[in-house]
Amino acid sequence: LQGVGGGGLVPATLALVADLYPPSRRAVPLGVVSAVQEIGSVVGPLFGALVLALAFWQAIFVVNVVVALALLIALRLLSADEVGRVARRRGSRGAPKWGLWSLDWLSAAALLLAAAAYVVLVLRPSTVQRDLFWGQLFIPYAGSSDWTTPLGLIVLGALLGLALRCTFARRPLVDVRGWAGALRQADVTGAVLVAVALGGVVLAFATADPAVQLFAPQGHWYLLGSALATVILAVHLRRTPNPLIRVGSLRARPAWGALVVSFLVGAALIAALVDIPIFARTTRYPDSQLLAALVLVRFLAALPVGAWLGGLATRRFGAAWVAATGLLAAACGFALMVRWDDETLATVAAPTFALVLCGLGFGLALAPVTTALLAHTPAEDHGVSAALSVVARMVGMLIGLSALTAIGLHRFHTAIEQGSSAAAAALVQEQTVFAGAAACCALGAVLALVLLRDLRSTPS
């Protein structure tokens, strides 16, 4: 559920930027959006460490619930205020007064009640559970299911009330009727086929044991199912009147080229996110996951800076050159990491230079790749094309993690068989992964120069 919800946020944001800004001014806001997203990568681990220092680990997910509810209400208020401004600008008589007081507070209260009751039901605070009065909230009326407890029934009742309110209210917190109408117009069959095609790829690699294999023993069946779904999807998209992905929307070379480059960016980026902390654990910080994770902060801190600079540079130099430069810088950063040894993290300058160079490089590549994609796809397809870019990067991360880890572990076992110690073999494994990531970045730089060139001055 978190993947479905979170996965929809980035494409919607990118498509919104594409609709609000003309192509000539789009690169900078796309760079800003990318920078803000990457700032979250820096703040998130630090905030998580702070939560762990002050409370139990489950509180991290409670924070997510509170933030999600606050954003839902804030976005509802902002969208309502925009509707009111449009109505008043058009001179509509009797235009509704939108704002804080027009919010569907009954729906908001039901949502908050359901969330609060569910959090208490899951966390089961010992002081509440042991209380003679409040402890009865955890005792099931029938059977042993949590949903038959008073708290469980409160959650179900609040959600039912929320659903009824959002279905029949005049201005609900969530426009269920509008969603139902949009769903009837959407290509649900195409969406299911895309999910099956991607799911086969995910299962083929994610269920494998990277110590001994690149993909799972039953992976060929998953890939076969994915291939069949892809063939059926291709036929479906040509026959349905309102397809999820319009045939020809990605026909331009920079459009499909951006997806290829995004795939390679994901394959290399996951190596940094996963293997830099692992390197720190196997060398400098074997007993501290926190200190090992903090090594990555230098890389993450450079990402948003590079993303902002990438947006600025794209307007002046074009997407192809900026993306290629960024990926080449990331390749150089990984090449420096290949030379890391047991004592590298004991110093500051050497690892910091490689981490910052790599982070800046990845940041530089984010905005131009997205700019090239959105500039060469029709306006009505911006949402889907942005989603495909995110999907390409995520699939690249999955396959890159599986492939590079499998190759690295193969080198690890080879080193062990040749008489190396476990520590030395682990170092060989990490250096192999960094070398593979550098190769992905170098290939991405070459393809960016070839595929992202010749942006049109007045794209659709």
C-alpha positions as CSV (number, residue, x, y, z in Angstrom):
1,L,0.0,0.0,0.0
2,Q,2.8,2.4,0.8
3,G,4.4,1.6,-2.6
4,V,1.1,2.2,-4.5
5,G,0.6,5.5,-2.7
6,G,4.2,6.7,-2.8
7,G,4.7,5.6,-6.3
8,G,2.0,7.9,-7.6
9,L,3.4,11.1,-5.9
10,V,6.4,11.7,-8.1
11,P,4.8,11.3,-11.5
12,A,1.9,13.5,-10.5
13,T,4.4,16.2,-9.3
14,L,6.4,16.0,-12.5
15,A,3.3,16.2,-14.7
16,L,2.1,19.2,-12.7
17,V,5.4,21.0,-13.3
18,A,5.1,20.2,-17.0
19,D,1.6,21.7,-17.1
20,L,2.4,24.8,-15.1
21,Y,5.6,25.8,-17.0
22,P,6.3,26.1,-20.7
23,P,9.1,23.9,-22.1
24,S,11.6,26.8,-22.2
25,R,11.2,27.4,-18.4
26,R,10.6,23.8,-17.3
27,A,14.1,22.6,-16.5
28,V,14.7,24.8,-13.4
29,P,11.4,23.8,-11.6
30,L,12.0,20.2,-12.5
31,G,15.5,20.6,-10.9
32,V,14.0,22.1,-7.8
33,V,11.4,19.3,-7.5
34,S,14.2,16.7,-7.8
35,A,16.3,18.6,-5.3
36,V,13.5,18.7,-2.7
37,Q,12.9,15.0,-3.2
38,E,16.6,14.2,-2.6
39,I,16.6,16.5,0.5
40,G,14.2,14.0,1.9
41,S,16.8,11.3,1.4
42,V,19.1,13.3,3.7
43,V,16.6,14.4,6.3
44,G,14.8,11.0,6.5
45,P,17.6,8.9,8.0
46,L,18.6,11.7,10.4
47,F,15.0,12.2,11.5
48,G,14.7,8.4,11.9
49,A,17.7,8.3,14.1
50,L,16.2,11.2,16.2
51,V,12.9,9.3,16.6
52,L,14.8,6.2,17.7
53,A,16.7,8.2,20.3
54,L,13.5,9.6,21.8
55,A,10.9,6.8,21.3
56,F,10.3,3.2,20.2
57,W,11.0,2.3,16.6
58,Q,7.3,1.9,15.6
59,A,6.9,5.6,16.2
60,I,8.6,6.2,12.9
61,F,5.5,4.9,11.1
62,V,3.2,6.8,13.4
63,V,4.9,10.0,12.1
64,N,4.1,8.9,8.5
65,V,0.4,8.5,9.4
66,V,0.3,12.0,10.9
67,V,2.1,13.6,8.0
68,A,-0.1,11.9,5.4
69,L,-3.3,13.1,7.2
70,A,-1.9,16.6,7.5
71,L,-1.0,16.7,3.8
72,L,-4.4,15.3,2.8
73,I,-6.2,18.1,4.6
74,A,-3.8,20.8,3.4
75,L,-4.1,19.7,-0.3
76,R,-7.9,19.6,0.1
77,L,-7.9,23.2,1.4
78,L,-5.5,24.4,-1.3
79,S,-7.5,22.8,-4.1
80,A,-10.8,24.1,-2.7
81,D,-9.3,27.6,-2.5
82,E,-8.1,27.4,-6.1
83,V,-11.7,26.4,-7.2
84,G,-13.1,29.4,-5.4
85,R,-10.6,31.8,-7.0
86,V,-11.4,30.4,-10.5
87,A,-15.1,30.8,-9.8
88,R,-14.7,34.4,-8.6
89,R,-12.4,35.3,-11.5
90,R,-15.0,34.1,-13.9
91,G,-17.6,36.3,-12.1
92,S,-19.8,33.5,-11.1
93,R,-22.6,34.7,-8.9
94,G,-23.0,32.9,-5.7
95,A,-19.6,31.3,-6.0
96,P,-19.0,29.1,-2.9
97,K,-16.7,30.5,-0.3
98,W,-14.0,27.9,-0.1
99,G,-11.5,27.7,2.7
100,L,-11.0,26.3,6.1
101,W,-14.6,26.4,7.1
102,S,-15.7,24.7,3.9
103,L,-13.6,21.6,4.7
104,D,-15.6,18.4,5.3
105,W,-14.8,18.2,9.0
106,L,-17.0,15.1,9.6
107,S,-14.9,13.2,7.1
108,A,-11.7,14.6,8.6
109,A,-12.8,13.6,12.1
110,A,-13.7,10.1,10.9
111,L,-10.3,9.7,9.2
112,L,-8.4,10.9,12.3
113,L,-10.5,8.6,14.6
114,A,-9.8,5.6,12.3
115,A,-6.1,6.4,12.2
116,A,-5.7,7.0,15.9
117,A,-7.6,3.8,16.8
118,Y,-5.6,1.7,14.4
119,V,-2.3,3.1,15.7
120,V,-3.2,2.2,19.3
121,L,-4.5,-1.2,18.1
122,V,-1.2,-2.0,16.4
123,L,1.2,-0.5,19.0
124,R,-0.7,-1.9,22.0
125,P,0.9,0.5,24.6
126,S,1.6,-1.6,27.7
127,T,0.3,1.0,30.1
128,V,-3.0,1.2,28.3
129,Q,-3.3,-2.5,27.8
130,R,-2.7,-3.2,31.5
131,D,-5.3,-0.6,32.7
132,L,-8.5,-2.2,34.1
133,F,-10.8,0.1,32.1
134,W,-8.9,1.0,28.9
135,G,-7.5,-2.5,28.6
136,Q,-11.0,-3.8,27.7
137,L,-10.5,-2.1,24.3
138,F,-8.2,-4.9,23.3
139,I,-10.5,-7.8,24.4
140,P,-12.3,-9.4,21.3
141,Y,-16.0,-9.7,21.5
142,A,-15.8,-13.0,19.5
143,G,-12.9,-15.2,18.3
144,S,-9.3,-13.9,18.6
145,S,-9.2,-11.3,15.7
146,D,-8.1,-7.8,16.5
147,W,-11.0,-6.5,14.3
148,T,-13.6,-7.9,16.8
149,T,-12.1,-5.8,19.7
150,P,-13.7,-2.5,20.6
151,L,-10.7,-0.7,19.0
152,G,-11.0,-2.8,15.8
153,L,-14.7,-2.1,15.5
154,I,-14.1,1.6,16.0
155,V,-11.6,1.5,13.1
156,L,-14.1,-0.3,10.9
157,G,-17.0,1.9,11.9
158,A,-15.0,5.1,11.3
159,L,-13.9,3.9,7.9
160,L,-17.4,2.9,6.9
161,G,-18.7,6.4,8.0
162,L,-15.9,8.0,6.1
163,A,-16.8,6.0,2.9
164,L,-20.5,6.9,3.2
165,R,-19.7,10.6,3.9
166,C,-17.3,10.8,0.9
167,T,-19.8,9.1,-1.3
168,F,-22.9,11.2,-0.6
169,A,-21.6,14.5,0.8
170,R,-21.8,17.6,-1.4
171,R,-18.2,18.6,-1.0
172,P,-16.4,15.6,0.6
173,L,-12.9,15.4,1.8
174,V,-12.2,12.7,-0.8
175,D,-14.3,12.9,-4.0
176,V,-15.2,9.3,-4.3
177,R,-17.8,9.9,-7.0
178,G,-15.3,11.8,-9.1
179,W,-12.8,9.0,-8.7
180,A,-15.4,6.5,-9.8
181,G,-16.1,8.5,-12.9
182,A,-12.4,8.8,-13.7
183,L,-12.0,5.1,-13.2
184,R,-14.7,4.4,-15.8
185,Q,-12.7,6.4,-18.3
186,A,-9.4,4.9,-17.4
187,D,-7.8,1.9,-19.1
188,V,-8.0,-0.5,-16.1
189,T,-7.2,-3.5,-18.3
190,G,-4.1,-1.8,-19.5
191,A,-3.1,-0.9,-16.0
192,V,-3.5,-4.5,-14.9
193,L,-1.4,-5.8,-17.8
194,V,1.3,-3.3,-17.0
195,A,1.3,-4.4,-13.3
196,V,1.5,-8.1,-14.4
197,A,4.4,-7.3,-16.8
198,L,6.4,-5.4,-14.2
199,G,5.4,-7.8,-11.4
200,G,7.0,-10.7,-13.3
201,V,10.3,-8.8,-13.6
202,V,10.2,-7.8,-9.9
203,L,9.5,-11.4,-8.7
204,A,12.2,-12.9,-11.1
205,F,14.9,-10.8,-9.5
206,A,13.6,-9.9,-6.0
207,T,13.0,-13.6,-4.9
208,A,16.5,-14.7,-5.9
209,D,19.3,-15.5,-3.4
210,P,22.0,-13.1,-4.6
211,A,24.7,-15.2,-2.9
212,V,24.3,-18.0,-5.5
213,Q,22.1,-16.7,-8.4
214,L,21.2,-13.7,-10.5
215,F,17.5,-14.4,-10.5
216,A,15.2,-17.0,-8.8
217,P,15.0,-20.7,-9.9
218,Q,11.4,-20.1,-11.0
219,G,12.4,-16.7,-12.5
220,H,12.1,-17.9,-16.1
221,W,8.4,-18.6,-15.4
222,Y,8.0,-15.1,-14.0
223,L,9.8,-13.6,-17.0
224,L,7.6,-15.7,-19.4
225,G,4.5,-14.4,-17.7
226,S,5.9,-10.9,-18.0
227,A,6.6,-11.3,-21.7
228,L,3.1,-12.7,-22.3
229,A,1.5,-9.8,-20.5
230,T,3.7,-7.4,-22.5
231,V,2.5,-8.9,-25.8
232,I,-1.1,-8.8,-24.7
233,L,-0.6,-5.2,-23.6
234,A,0.8,-4.2,-27.0
235,V,-2.2,-5.6,-28.7
236,H,-4.6,-4.1,-26.2
237,L,-3.1,-0.6,-26.5
238,R,-3.7,-0.6,-30.3
239,R,-7.3,-1.7,-30.0
240,T,-8.7,0.2,-27.0
241,P,-10.2,3.6,-27.7
242,N,-8.7,5.2,-24.6
243,P,-5.4,3.4,-23.9
244,L,-3.3,3.8,-20.8
245,I,-0.2,4.5,-23.0
246,R,-1.0,5.9,-26.4
247,V,0.8,4.2,-29.2
248,G,3.3,6.7,-30.6
249,S,3.5,8.9,-27.5
250,L,7.1,7.7,-26.9
251,R,8.0,7.5,-30.5
252,A,10.5,10.4,-30.4
253,R,14.1,9.3,-29.7
254,P,14.7,11.5,-26.7
255,A,11.4,10.2,-25.1
256,W,12.3,6.5,-25.2
257,G,15.9,7.4,-24.8
258,A,15.1,9.1,-21.5
259,L,13.6,5.8,-20.2
260,V,16.8,3.9,-21.2
261,V,19.0,6.4,-19.4
262,S,16.7,6.4,-16.3
263,F,17.1,2.6,-16.2
264,L,20.9,2.9,-16.1
265,V,20.7,5.7,-13.5
266,G,18.6,3.5,-11.2
267,A,21.0,0.5,-11.7
268,A,24.0,2.7,-10.6
269,L,22.2,4.7,-8.0
270,I,21.1,1.7,-6.0
271,A,24.8,0.6,-5.7
272,A,25.6,3.8,-3.9
273,L,22.5,3.7,-1.6
274,V,23.1,0.1,-0.6
275,D,26.8,-0.7,-0.9
276,I,28.4,2.5,0.5
277,P,26.9,1.8,4.0
278,I,27.9,-1.9,3.6
279,F,31.4,-0.9,2.8
280,A,31.5,1.2,5.9
281,R,30.2,-1.7,8.0
282,T,32.8,-4.1,6.6
283,T,35.7,-1.7,7.1
284,R,35.5,1.2,9.5
285,Y,32.3,0.8,11.5
286,P,31.6,-2.9,11.9
287,D,29.6,-2.4,15.1
288,S,27.5,0.7,14.3
289,Q,24.8,0.7,11.6
290,L,24.1,4.4,12.4
291,L,27.7,5.6,11.8
292,A,27.9,3.4,8.6
293,A,24.7,5.0,7.3
294,L,26.0,8.5,8.1
295,V,28.8,7.9,5.7
296,L,26.2,8.1,2.9
297,V,25.0,11.5,4.1
298,R,27.8,13.2,2.2
299,F,26.6,11.6,-1.0
300,L,22.9,12.4,-0.3
301,A,23.7,16.0,0.6
302,A,25.3,16.5,-2.8
303,L,22.3,15.1,-4.7
304,P,19.9,18.0,-4.2
305,V,22.6,20.5,-5.0
306,G,23.4,18.7,-8.2
307,A,19.7,18.5,-9.0
308,W,19.2,22.2,-8.7
309,L,22.4,22.9,-10.7
310,G,21.2,20.4,-13.3
311,G,18.0,22.3,-13.8
312,L,19.8,25.6,-14.3
313,A,22.4,24.1,-16.6
314,T,19.8,22.3,-18.8
315,R,18.3,25.7,-19.9
316,R,21.7,26.8,-21.1
317,F,23.4,23.7,-22.4
318,G,20.7,21.3,-23.2
319,A,19.6,18.0,-21.7
320,A,22.0,15.7,-23.5
321,W,25.2,17.5,-22.4
322,V,24.1,18.1,-18.8
323,A,22.9,14.5,-18.3
324,A,26.1,13.1,-19.9
325,T,28.3,15.3,-17.7
326,G,26.5,14.3,-14.6
327,L,26.7,10.6,-15.3
328,L,30.4,10.9,-16.3
329,A,31.0,12.6,-12.9
330,A,29.2,9.9,-11.1
331,A,31.3,7.3,-13.0
332,C,34.5,9.0,-11.9
333,G,33.2,9.0,-8.3
334,F,32.6,5.3,-8.5
335,A,36.0,4.7,-10.1
336,L,37.6,6.4,-7.1
337,M,35.6,4.1,-4.8
338,V,37.0,1.1,-6.6
339,R,40.3,2.1,-5.1
340,W,39.0,2.4,-1.5
341,D,40.6,0.1,1.1
342,D,40.3,-0.7,4.8
343,E,41.8,2.7,5.8
344,T,40.0,5.0,3.4
345,L,37.2,6.0,5.8
346,A,39.7,6.8,8.5
347,T,40.5,10.0,6.5
348,V,38.1,12.7,5.5
349,A,39.2,14.2,2.2
350,A,39.5,11.1,0.0
351,P,36.0,9.5,0.7
352,T,34.3,12.9,0.8
353,F,35.6,13.9,-2.6
354,A,34.4,10.7,-4.2
355,L,31.0,10.8,-2.4
356,V,30.3,14.4,-3.2
357,L,31.4,14.0,-6.9
358,C,29.1,11.0,-7.2
359,G,26.2,12.7,-5.6
360,L,26.6,15.8,-7.7
361,G,26.8,13.7,-10.8
362,F,23.5,11.8,-10.1
363,G,21.8,15.1,-9.2
364,L,22.9,16.8,-12.4
365,A,21.4,13.9,-14.5
366,L,17.9,14.0,-12.9
367,A,16.4,17.2,-14.3
368,P,17.7,16.9,-17.9
369,V,16.5,13.4,-18.3
370,T,13.0,14.3,-17.1
371,T,13.1,17.5,-19.2
372,A,13.9,15.6,-22.4
373,L,11.1,13.1,-21.7
374,L,8.4,15.7,-21.0
375,A,9.5,17.9,-23.9
376,H,9.0,15.1,-26.4
377,T,5.7,13.6,-25.3
378,P,2.3,15.1,-25.8
379,A,0.9,17.2,-23.0
380,E,-2.0,14.8,-22.3
381,D,0.6,12.0,-21.8
382,H,2.8,13.8,-19.3
383,G,1.4,11.9,-16.3
384,V,2.0,8.5,-17.9
385,S,5.4,9.4,-19.3
386,A,6.6,10.7,-16.0
387,A,5.3,7.5,-14.3
388,L,7.2,5.4,-16.9
389,S,10.4,7.3,-16.1
390,V,10.0,6.5,-12.4
391,V,9.2,2.9,-13.3
392,A,12.3,2.6,-15.5
393,R,14.4,3.9,-12.7
394,M,12.9,1.6,-10.1
395,V,13.3,-1.5,-12.4
396,G,16.9,-0.4,-13.0
397,M,17.4,-0.3,-9.3
398,L,15.9,-3.8,-8.9
399,I,17.9,-5.4,-11.7
400,G,21.0,-3.5,-10.9
401,L,21.0,-4.5,-7.3
402,S,20.4,-8.2,-8.2
403,A,23.0,-8.2,-11.0
404,L,25.8,-6.3,-9.2
405,T,25.3,-8.1,-5.9
406,A,25.4,-11.5,-7.7
407,I,28.6,-10.6,-9.5
408,G,30.1,-9.1,-6.4
409,L,29.3,-12.2,-4.3
410,H,30.7,-14.4,-7.0
411,R,34.0,-12.5,-6.7
412,F,33.7,-12.8,-2.9
413,H,33.5,-16.6,-3.1
414,T,36.3,-16.8,-5.6
415,A,38.5,-14.7,-3.4
416,I,37.7,-17.0,-0.4
417,E,38.6,-20.1,-2.5
418,Q,41.9,-18.5,-3.4
419,G,42.8,-18.2,0.3
420,S,41.8,-14.6,1.0
421,S,40.4,-13.6,4.4
422,A,36.7,-12.8,4.8
423,A,37.5,-9.1,5.3
424,A,39.7,-9.0,2.1
425,A,37.1,-10.9,0.1
426,A,34.4,-8.5,1.3
427,L,36.5,-5.6,0.1
428,V,36.8,-7.3,-3.3
429,Q,33.0,-7.7,-3.4
430,E,32.4,-4.0,-2.8
431,Q,35.0,-2.9,-5.2
432,T,33.3,-5.1,-7.9
433,V,30.0,-3.5,-7.2
434,F,31.4,0.0,-7.5
435,A,33.1,-0.9,-10.8
436,G,29.8,-2.2,-12.2
437,A,28.1,1.0,-11.1
438,A,30.8,3.1,-12.8
439,A,30.2,1.1,-16.0
440,C,26.5,1.7,-15.8
441,C,27.1,5.5,-15.4
442,A,29.6,5.6,-18.3
443,L,27.2,3.7,-20.6
444,G,24.4,6.1,-19.5
445,A,26.6,9.1,-20.3
446,V,27.2,7.8,-23.8
447,L,23.6,7.0,-24.4
448,A,22.5,10.4,-23.1
449,L,24.7,12.1,-25.6
450,V,23.3,10.0,-28.4
451,L,19.6,9.7,-27.5
452,L,18.8,12.9,-25.7
453,R,20.1,15.3,-28.4
454,D,18.2,17.5,-30.8
455,L,15.5,18.7,-28.4
456,R,12.8,20.6,-30.2
457,S,12.5,24.3,-29.4
458,T,8.7,24.1,-29.4
459,P,7.8,20.6,-28.2
460,S,4.2,19.5,-27.9
